[in-house]
Amino acid sequence: MEKKMLLPADILLPRKNPEKWAVIACDQYTSEPEYWEDVRKIAGDCPSAFNIILPEVWLSEDNSKAIEKINQTMRKYLDGGVFSEHKNTLVYIERTLGDGRVRKGIAGLIDLNDYSFEKGSGTLIRATEATVPERIPPRVEIRRDAPLEMPHVMLLIDDPEKTVIEPLGEKSKEFESLYDFTLMKNGGHIKGFSVSEKAAEQVQSALAALVENSGDKMLFAVGDGNHSLAAAKECYRLNPNERSRCALVEVVNIHDESLEFEPIYRTVTGIDPESVINGFIEFAGGEYTGEDAQKFTCVYGKNERSFSVRPSSKLAVGTLQSYLDRLTAENPTVSVDYIHGEGSVRAISASPDTAGFLFDGMKKDELFDAVKKDGALPRKTFSMGHADDKRFYLECRRL
């Protein structure tokens, strides 16, 4: 029998109040505790995913009490009839974003034996950004003894002909409706459908064809949730069994019109801006104006300086990050931050001893080639859309 690339799961969904259940991924609004306090108020006393996640805004050195409470709440929900179960199911998802566009996806299980976060791996599923080892243990701690899994991981496929996901939209009227409601806090609207057995077979055939035509057998690139998937792999290594071997994810086509990549810029603090610029140019071998030159604009105070250098990575952010990694290793008082939006970079860089680097972001059709060429990309290379458009926790499964 041909190997299945995306496995159906026994999906658990809340029986009541899905609009209070579904909350945004825990790694969003990490500097805005007021966002999460508002989520707490909206959820109220109803069962909610908010009560079984640990938003990163509240991560601490010792999360043991919070995790213990989360696991107790998961068991309470499982024993208390909170969920309806949908056996052996792939879920077709239509997420209407804030701007009205609809992002289509499929939720199902991947085999963690097909995934590696090691740079340069030749696995079916590959990380898109460098994994930071110290970010994995807190997530392992949360997942290790949890009786439930909820995904915010999104995997991307490179399907320009739209053979896998998009045909499901034409058939969705024939599928069982699983949910249809408005997400909290500007999250848009979401619909979910149970994919029929015949349509699920067509999904598997289309995925297999993508692998066959990919050249190096890469099918999935991790779009969101790199470290959460790495934690799932580590939990499987620590406790190998059939349940820990799989992870629940949502798969999205990188060619979906609603999907936009936004650059994540860099700011550097604790050093003279001119010395940062000159150091980078020297590190890159001097200014360079060839056809393949990578262009940067550095803003500091009321100043702005543009220059270009020879690429050492396929992406401009990779060339810059190599320099910043060395700079911070040699200068412990220097810090780098990762900023969304040019306006925010300019505002932050108005402060003394601070410089912001602006550069062209990666186009989404460059992602698969970049991962194949360079392996995992520098961390914080790109963001998939606005914060409110990130995946919400909704579907669950037993671990």
C-alpha positions in Angstrom: 0.0 0.0 0.0 1.3 3.5 -0.9 2.5 5.5 2.1 0.1 8.1 3.3 1.7 11.6 3.5 -1.1 13.1 5.7 -2.9 10.7 8.0 -6.5 11.0 9.3 -6.9 11.5 13.0 -9.5 11.0 15.7 -10.4 14.6 16.0 -11.8 16.1 19.2 -13.9 19.3 18.9 -15.7 21.3 21.6 -19.4 20.5 21.8 -20.4 24.1 22.8 -19.2 27.7 22.5 -16.5 27.2 19.9 -16.0 31.0 19.8 -14.9 30.9 23.4 -12.8 27.7 22.9 -10.6 28.8 20.0 -7.6 31.1 20.9 -4.6 32.2 18.9 -1.2 30.5 19.0 0.7 30.8 22.2 3.7 32.5 20.6 1.7 35.6 19.6 1.5 38.9 21.5 4.4 37.9 23.6 4.9 41.6 24.7 1.2 42.3 25.3 -0.1 40.6 28.4 -3.3 42.7 28.0 -4.2 40.8 24.9 -4.2 37.5 26.8 -6.0 39.0 29.8 -8.7 40.0 27.4 -8.8 36.4 26.1 -9.2 35.2 29.7 -12.3 37.5 30.1 -13.8 36.4 26.8 -13.5 32.7 27.7 -14.9 33.3 31.2 -16.0 30.1 32.9 -16.5 28.2 29.6 -14.2 25.4 28.5 -11.5 27.0 26.4 -8.2 26.3 24.8 -6.9 29.2 26.8 -7.0 27.1 29.9 -4.8 24.3 28.4 -2.0 26.4 26.8 0.8 28.4 28.3 1.0 31.7 26.4 4.7 32.6 26.0 4.1 36.0 27.5 3.9 34.2 30.8 6.7 31.7 30.3 9.1 31.7 33.3 12.1 29.7 34.5 9.8 27.4 36.5 6.6 26.6 34.7 5.9 23.4 36.6 2.8 24.6 38.5 1.2 26.1 35.5 1.9 22.9 33.4 0.5 20.7 36.2 -2.7 22.8 36.2 -2.9 22.6 32.4 -2.7 18.8 32.5 -5.3 18.6 35.2 -7.7 20.7 33.1 -7.0 18.6 30.0 -8.1 15.5 31.9 -11.1 17.3 33.3 -12.2 18.2 29.8 -11.6 14.7 28.5 -13.6 13.1 31.4 -16.3 15.8 31.4 -17.8 15.4 28.0 -16.4 18.7 26.6 -15.5 17.1 23.3 -17.3 15.4 20.4 -15.1 12.9 18.6 -14.8 12.5 14.9 -13.1 9.2 14.0 -10.5 8.8 11.3 -10.9 12.3 9.9 -9.1 14.8 7.8 -10.5 18.3 8.3 -10.8 20.7 5.4 -10.6 24.3 6.7 -11.6 27.7 5.3 -10.3 30.6 7.4 -11.6 34.0 6.4 -8.9 36.6 7.3 -9.4 40.1 8.5 -9.1 41.5 4.9 -11.8 39.1 3.6 -9.5 36.7 1.8 -9.9 32.9 2.5 -7.0 30.7 3.5 -7.7 27.0 2.8 -6.0 24.1 4.6 -6.2 20.5 5.7 -5.7 19.3 9.3 -4.3 15.8 9.8 -1.4 13.8 11.2 2.2 13.7 10.0 4.6 10.9 10.9 7.5 12.4 12.9 9.9 9.9 11.4 9.5 12.0 8.2 10.6 15.2 9.9 14.0 16.6 11.0 14.9 20.0 12.2 18.6 19.4 11.4 20.0 21.8 8.8 20.5 20.1 5.5 18.3 17.1 6.3 16.8 15.3 3.3 13.5 14.4 5.0 10.0 14.7 3.6 9.3 17.4 6.2 11.9 20.1 6.8 12.3 23.1 9.1 12.4 26.4 7.5 14.4 28.3 10.2 17.3 27.4 12.4 16.1 25.8 15.5 17.2 27.4 18.8 18.0 24.6 21.2 17.1 26.5 24.4 13.6 27.1 23.0 12.8 23.4 22.8 12.9 22.3 26.5 10.0 24.5 27.7 7.8 23.1 24.9 8.9 19.5 25.7 8.0 20.1 29.3 4.5 21.2 28.3 3.9 18.3 25.9 5.6 15.4 27.6 2.8 14.5 30.1 -0.1 16.2 28.3 -3.1 13.9 27.5 -4.2 16.2 24.7 -2.6 17.7 21.6 -3.7 21.0 19.9 -1.7 22.2 16.9 -0.7 25.6 15.9 1.8 24.1 13.5 1.3 25.0 9.8 3.1 23.1 7.1 3.4 24.4 3.5 3.3 22.5 0.3 4.6 23.8 -3.1 1.6 23.1 -5.3 1.4 25.7 -8.0 -1.3 23.7 -9.9 -3.4 23.6 -6.8 -4.0 19.8 -6.9 -4.2 19.0 -3.2 -6.3 21.4 -1.1 -8.2 23.6 -3.5 -10.3 20.8 -5.1 -11.8 20.2 -1.6 -13.4 23.6 -1.7 -15.5 22.6 -4.7 -16.7 19.5 -2.9 -17.2 20.9 0.6 -21.0 21.1 0.3 -20.9 17.3 0.2 -18.9 17.1 3.4 -20.1 17.0 7.0 -19.8 20.5 8.6 -17.8 20.3 11.8 -17.8 24.0 12.8 -18.7 27.4 11.4 -18.2 30.5 13.7 -16.4 33.8 14.2 -13.1 33.8 16.0 -12.4 36.2 18.9 -10.4 39.4 18.8 -10.3 40.1 15.0 -9.4 36.6 14.2 -11.9 36.4 11.3 -14.2 33.5 10.5 -13.5 29.8 10.3 -15.3 26.8 8.8 -14.3 23.1 9.1 -15.5 20.1 7.2 -14.9 16.3 7.5 -13.3 15.2 4.2 -15.1 12.2 2.6 -13.2 9.0 2.2 -13.1 9.3 -1.6 -11.8 12.9 -1.4 -9.2 11.9 1.2 -7.8 9.3 -1.2 -7.5 12.0 -3.9 -5.6 14.1 -1.4 -3.1 11.3 -0.8 -2.6 10.7 -4.5 -2.0 14.4 -5.2 0.5 14.6 -2.3 2.3 11.5 -3.6 2.6 13.2 -7.1 4.1 16.3 -5.5 6.8 14.2 -3.8 7.5 12.4 -7.1 7.9 15.6 -8.9 9.9 17.5 -6.2 13.3 16.3 -7.3 14.8 15.8 -3.8 11.6 14.3 -2.2 10.8 17.4 -0.1 7.1 17.7 0.5 6.4 19.9 3.5 8.2 23.0 4.8 7.3 24.2 8.3 5.7 27.6 7.9 4.7 28.2 11.6 5.5 26.3 14.7 9.1 25.2 14.0 9.9 24.8 17.7 6.6 23.2 18.6 7.2 20.5 16.0 10.8 20.1 17.2 9.4 19.6 20.7 7.0 16.9 19.4 9.9 15.1 17.8 11.9 15.2 21.0 9.0 13.9 23.0 8.7 11.0 20.5 12.4 10.3 21.0 12.0 10.3 24.7 8.9 8.1 24.7 8.5 6.3 21.4 5.0 4.9 20.8 2.3 5.1 18.1 0.6 8.2 19.5 3.8 10.2 20.2 5.1 9.2 16.7 2.5 11.5 15.1 1.7 15.2 15.3 -1.4 17.1 14.3 -0.8 19.9 11.8 -2.6 22.1 9.3 -1.3 21.9 5.7 -1.6 25.1 3.5 -0.5 25.6 -0.1 2.2 28.3 -0.4 0.5 29.4 -3.6 -2.8 30.2 -1.7 -3.6 33.8 -2.7 -4.3 34.8 1.0 -0.9 33.8 2.1 1.6 36.6 2.4 5.2 36.6 3.6 6.4 39.6 5.5 10.1 40.3 6.4 11.2 40.3 10.0 13.8 43.1 10.3 16.6 43.5 12.8 17.5 46.2 15.3 20.9 46.2 17.1 21.3 48.0 20.5 24.3 48.7 22.7 26.8 49.8 20.0 27.6 52.8 17.8 25.5 52.6 14.7 28.2 53.6 12.3 30.5 50.9 13.7 27.8 48.3 13.1 27.3 49.3 9.5 31.1 49.5 8.8 31.6 46.2 10.6 28.9 44.5 8.4 30.4 45.9 5.2 33.9 44.7 6.2 32.5 41.3 7.2 30.8 40.9 3.8 34.1 41.8 1.9 33.4 45.5 1.2 30.6 47.2 -0.7 29.6 45.5 -3.9 27.3 46.5 -6.8 27.1 43.4 -8.9 23.9 42.1 -10.4 23.5 39.7 -7.4 24.2 42.4 -4.8 22.0 42.4 -1.7 20.8 45.9 -0.6 20.3 47.2 2.9 19.1 50.4 4.5 20.3 51.2 8.0 18.4 53.7 10.1 19.7 55.3 13.2 18.6 58.5 15.0 17.5 60.8 12.2 20.0 59.2 9.8 19.6 56.7 7.0 22.4 54.9 5.1 21.9 52.6 2.1 24.6 50.2 0.8 24.9 46.8 -0.9 27.2 43.8 -0.3 28.0 40.5 -2.0 25.7 37.7 -0.9 27.0 34.9 1.4 23.5 33.4 1.6 20.6 33.1 -0.9 18.6 35.6 1.2 19.7 39.1 2.4 18.6 38.3 5.9 20.9 35.3 5.9 23.9 37.4 4.9 23.1 39.9 7.7 22.4 37.3 10.3 25.8 35.7 9.9 27.4 39.0 10.8 25.0 39.7 13.7 25.7 36.2 15.2 29.4 36.9 15.2 28.9 40.4 16.5 26.8 39.3 19.5 29.1 36.4 20.3 32.1 38.8 20.5 30.2 41.6 22.3 27.9 40.3 25.1 26.5 43.8 25.7 25.2 44.0 22.2 21.6 42.7 21.6 19.6 42.0 18.5 15.8 42.1 18.3 13.5 40.9 15.5 10.9 43.5 14.5 7.8 43.4 12.3 7.1 46.5 10.3 9.3 49.3 8.9 7.6 51.9 11.1 8.5 50.0 14.2 12.1 49.6 13.2 12.4 53.4 12.6 10.8 54.2 15.9 13.0 51.8 17.8 16.1 53.0 16.0 15.5 56.6 17.0 17.0 55.7 20.4 20.7 56.2 21.2 23.2 53.4 20.4 20.6 51.7 18.2 20.6 50.8 14.5 17.8 49.2 12.4 18.4 47.1 9.3 15.8 47.1 6.5 16.0 44.8 3.5 13.9 43.1 0.9 12.0 40.1 2.3 11.9 36.7 0.9 9.3 36.1 -1.7 7.1 33.1 -0.8 8.0 31.3 -4.1 11.7 31.4 -3.0 11.1 29.4 0.2 11.4 25.8 -1.1 14.4 26.6 -3.2 16.1 28.4 -0.3 15.5 25.5 2.1 16.8 23.0 -0.5 19.9 25.2 -1.2 20.8 26.5 2.3 19.0 24.1 4.6 17.1 25.7 7.5 17.0 29.4 7.1 18.1 31.9 9.7 15.7 32.2 12.6 13.0 34.9 12.2 13.4 35.1 8.4 9.8 35.7 7.6 6.3 35.9 9.1 3.3 34.4 7.4 0.8 37.3 7.5 -0.4 39.5 10.4 -0.6 38.3 14.0 -4.4 38.1 14.0 -4.2 35.8 11.0 -2.1 33.1 12.8 -3.6 29.7 13.4 -6.1 29.4 16.3 -6.1 26.3 18.5 -9.3 24.4 17.7 -8.9 20.7 16.8 -7.5 18.3 19.4 -6.5 14.7 19.7 -5.6 12.3 22.5 -2.0 11.7 23.2 
